[in-house]
Amino acid sequence: MSQTIRVMKTKLTLTIEKSVIEKAKEFAGNSGKSLSDLVERYLEKEIAEAELQQSNLPEEFKGLFGSVNLPTELNEKEAIREILSHKHKG
């Protein structure tokens, strides 16, 4: 006897730059997938990566995960270099 798994889908409205939508629709069409499939897979991947990062944290830091929103353009290596250069200047 086979078992059917039902997945509940929910409609979502997003506001995205028109040029990005056009490119995404073309990409989806060329890859034989729907735009909804691409967005869903992207979100699943991002969530899985975030969960993996959080699972690697020591237990006492897990509650802090996501509590700080860093700028997307932040270059962590450059920020560390800058902090260390100020520290060593005296």
Contact map, one row per residue, 1 for C-alpha under 8 A:
111000000000000000000000000000000000000000000000000000000000000000000000000000000000000000
111100000000000000000000000000000000000000000000000000000000000000000000000000000000000000
111110000000000000000000000000000000000000000000000000000000000000000000000000000000000000
011111000000000000000000000000000000000000000000000000000000000000000000000000000000000000
001111100000000000000000000000000000000000000000000000000000000000000000000000000000000000
000111110000000000000000000000000000000000000000000000000000000000000000000000000000000000
000011111000000000000000000000000000000000000000000000000000000000000000000000000000000000
000001111100000000000000000000000000000000000000000000000000000000000000000000000000000000
000000111110000000000000000000000000000000000000000000000000000000000000000000000000000000
000000011111000000000000000000000000000000000000000000000000000000000000000000000000000000
000000001111100000000000000000000000000000000000000000000000000000000000000000000000000000
000000000111110000000000000000000000000000000000000000000000000000000000000000000000000000
000000000011111000000000000000000000000000000000000000000000000000000000000000000000000000
000000000001111100000000000000000000000000000000000000000000000000000000000000000000000000
000000000000111110000000000000000000000000000000000000000000000000000000000000000000000000
000000000000011111011000000000000000000000000000000000000000000000000000000000000000000000
000000000000001111111000000000000000000000000000000000000000000000000000000000000000000000
000000000000000111111100000000000000000000000000000000000000000000000000000000000000000000
000000000000000011111110000000000000000000000000000000000000000000000000000000000000000000
000000000000000111111111000000000000000000000000000000000000000000000000000000000000000000
000000000000000111111111100000000000000000000000000000000000000000000000000000000000000000
000000000000000001111111110000000000000000000000000000000000000000000000000000000000000000
000000000000000000111111111000000000000000000000000000000000000000000000000000000000000000
000000000000000000011111111100000010000000000000000000000000000000000000000000000000000000
000000000000000000001111111110000110000000000000000000000000000000000000000000000000000000
000000000000000000000111111111000000000000000000000000000000000000000000000000000000000000
000000000000000000000011111111100000000000000000000000000000000000000000000000000000000000
000000000000000000000001111111111110010000000000000000000000000000000000000000000000000000
000000000000000000000000111111111100000000000000000000000000000000000000000000000000000000
000000000000000000000000011111111000000000000000000000000000000000000000000000000000000000
000000000000000000000000001111111000000000000000000000000000000000000000000000000000000000
000000000000000000000000000111111100000000000000000000000000000000000000000000000000000000
000000000000000000000000000111111110110000000000000000000000000000000000000000000000000000
000000000000000000000000100110011111110000000000000000000000000000000000000000000000000000
000000000000000000000001100100001111111000000000000000000000000000000000000000000000000000
000000000000000000000000000000000111111100000000000000000000000000000000000000000000000000
000000000000000000000000000000001111111110000000000000000000000000000000000000000000000000
000000000000000000000000000100001111111111000000000000000000000000000000000000000000000000
000000000000000000000000000000000011111111100000000000000000000000000000000000000000000000
000000000000000000000000000000000001111111110000000000000000000000000000000000000000000000
000000000000000000000000000000000000111111111000000000000000000000000000000000000000000000
000000000000000000000000000000000000011111111100000000000000000000000000000000000000000000
000000000000000000000000000000000000001111111110000000000000000000000000000000000000000000
000000000000000000000000000000000000000111111111000000000000000000000000000000000000000000
000000000000000000000000000000000000000011111111100000000000000000000000000000000000000000
000000000000000000000000000000000000000001111111110000000000000000000000000000000000000000
000000000000000000000000000000000000000000111111111000000000000000000000000000000000000000
000000000000000000000000000000000000000000011111111100000000000000000000000000000000000000
000000000000000000000000000000000000000000001111111110000000000000000000000000000000000000
000000000000000000000000000000000000000000000111111111000000000000000000000000000000000000
000000000000000000000000000000000000000000000011111111100000000000000000000000000000000000
000000000000000000000000000000000000000000000001111111110000000000000000000000000000000000
000000000000000000000000000000000000000000000000111111111000000000000000000000000000000000
000000000000000000000000000000000000000000000000011111111000010010000000000000000000000000
000000000000000000000000000000000000000000000000001111111000010000000000000000000000000000
000000000000000000000000000000000000000000000000000111111100000000000000000000000000000000
000000000000000000000000000000000000000000000000000011111110110000000000000000000000000000
000000000000000000000000000000000000000000000000000000011111110000000000000000000000000000
000000000000000000000000000000000000000000000000000000001111110000000000000000000000000000
000000000000000000000000000000000000000000000000000000000111111000000000000000000000000000
000000000000000000000000000000000000000000000000000000001111111110000000000000000000000000
000000000000000000000000000000000000000000000000000001101111111110000000000000000000000000
000000000000000000000000000000000000000000000000000000000001111110000000000000000000000000
000000000000000000000000000000000000000000000000000000000000111111110000000000000000000000
000000000000000000000000000000000000000000000000000001000000111111110000000000000000000000
000000000000000000000000000000000000000000000000000000000000000111111000000000000000000000
000000000000000000000000000000000000000000000000000000000000000111111000000000000000000000
000000000000000000000000000000000000000000000000000000000000000111111100000000000000000000
000000000000000000000000000000000000000000000000000000000000000001111110000000000000000000
000000000000000000000000000000000000000000000000000000000000000000011111010000000000000000
000000000000000000000000000000000000000000000000000000000000000000001111110000000000000000
000000000000000000000000000000000000000000000000000000000000000000000111110000000000000000
000000000000000000000000000000000000000000000000000000000000000000000011111000000000000000
000000000000000000000000000000000000000000000000000000000000000000000111111100100000000000
000000000000000000000000000000000000000000000000000000000000000000000000111111100000000000
000000000000000000000000000000000000000000000000000000000000000000000000011111110000000000
000000000000000000000000000000000000000000000000000000000000000000000000001111111000000000
000000000000000000000000000000000000000000000000000000000000000000000000001111111100000000
000000000000000000000000000000000000000000000000000000000000000000000000011111111110000000
000000000000000000000000000000000000000000000000000000000000000000000000000111111111000000
000000000000000000000000000000000000000000000000000000000000000000000000000011111111100000
000000000000000000000000000000000000000000000000000000000000000000000000000001111111110000
000000000000000000000000000000000000000000000000000000000000000000000000000000111111111000
000000000000000000000000000000000000000000000000000000000000000000000000000000011111111100
000000000000000000000000000000000000000000000000000000000000000000000000000000001111111110
000000000000000000000000000000000000000000000000000000000000000000000000000000000111111111
000000000000000000000000000000000000000000000000000000000000000000000000000000000011111111
000000000000000000000000000000000000000000000000000000000000000000000000000000000001111111
000000000000000000000000000000000000000000000000000000000000000000000000000000000000111111
000000000000000000000000000000000000000000000000000000000000000000000000000000000000011111
